[in-house]
Amino acid sequence: MIHAPFTIGPIGYMRKGIDSDLRAKVISLGKQLNTTNRGKQLLQLFRASTMDDSYTKDLQNIYTLYRQYQTLSQGKKR
């Protein structure tokens, strides 16, 4: 888990070995959460309004930004 003074919102990923039918069902239901009152309440727990697709390759920019933050914050300590 990385910690930085910026937020990117909640992100969740499924492991590679998960059954493809289960993965498809979870993704389908997740995208429909904002259509029911209970689903909206669940989304509020994660401070999200909707669910959308996200891929591990999308994390590369976040890691780059975090490394830049670490470099800059180390320079301030000197």
ZILINKA-V356864 format. One record per helix or strand of 3 or more residues. SS is the DSSP state (H for helix, E for strand). FROM is the first residue (numbers start at 1). TO is the last residue. If there is no record, write none. Layout:
BEGIN
{{SS	FROM	TO} {SS	FROM	TO}}
END
This chain:
BEGIN
{{H	20	31} {H	33	35} {H	37	45} {H	56	77}}
END
